[in-house]
Amino acid sequence: MIKVYGVPGWGSAISEVMLTLAEIPYQFVDVDGFDKPGPQQDRLRKLNPLCQVPTLEMDDGSVMTESAAVALMILDARPDLAPAAGSHQRQQFYRLLVWLVANVYPTFTYADYPQRFAPDAADQLVENCQKYRKTLYLWLETQLQATPYAFGEQLTLLDIYLCVMRSWGPRHAWFAEHTPKLTAIADAVCRLPQLQSVLQKNEIIGADQR
């Protein structure tokens, strides 16, 4: 069985929810505290020298990292969780999947650990990242259908990304005011019965109160 090393509510939540949706069995290994020196960090570093979550240990002992790579791996088993191969929507699915991890993800990395990147201007780095992230989400809003999902009627793994990331900064109230289509997509995913347990565990359901 796949082992998912992560922390509830962190980036590993995306992999957990995608695997749950795809009905691929996995075991969650909580490594809370991995970002500080200690046994959890040592445990994770043995698998992933970058010491990041999610880190997946596969059945054969190999390691899979990077949530977009996990998504593509899942599509090998569940091609129905992306638009049809060869279609324009499939191209846009790939584009937005990579765009999220290449553009939005770094704003969290820099803002969550500003001292690592700009020790003399940490507060300014955080502020700049948070502002820039909002402009990214505003552009993303123009690319979404939200009837009820990002690409229309078909639920895809991109919708999982949007649902989980909506629970992170700048939080539900901002998204509701500025990105109604993204909000509608996240709400639709949150209503899926098969995801209730994993969404609750990762504090994605009920996160609108934060």
Secondary structure as GFF3:
##gff-version 3
##sequence-region A 1 210
A	DSSP	beta_strand	2	6	.	.	.	ID=ss1
A	DSSP	alpha_helix	12	21	.	.	.	ID=ss2
A	DSSP	beta_strand	26	30	.	.	.	ID=ss3
A	DSSP	alpha_helix	39	45	.	.	.	ID=ss4
A	DSSP	beta_strand	55	57	.	.	.	ID=ss5
A	DSSP	beta_strand	63	65	.	.	.	ID=ss6
A	DSSP	alpha_helix	67	77	.	.	.	ID=ss7
A	DSSP	three_ten_helix	79	81	.	.	.	ID=ss8
A	DSSP	alpha_helix	88	99	.	.	.	ID=ss9
A	DSSP	pi_helix	100	104	.	.	.	ID=ss10
A	DSSP	alpha_helix	105	112	.	.	.	ID=ss11
A	DSSP	alpha_helix	114	117	.	.	.	ID=ss12
A	DSSP	alpha_helix	122	141	.	.	.	ID=ss13
A	DSSP	alpha_helix	157	165	.	.	.	ID=ss14
A	DSSP	alpha_helix	171	178	.	.	.	ID=ss15
A	DSSP	alpha_helix	180	190	.	.	.	ID=ss16
A	DSSP	three_ten_helix	193	195	.	.	.	ID=ss17
A	DSSP	alpha_helix	196	201	.	.	.	ID=ss18
A	DSSP	three_ten_helix	207	209	.	.	.	ID=ss19
###
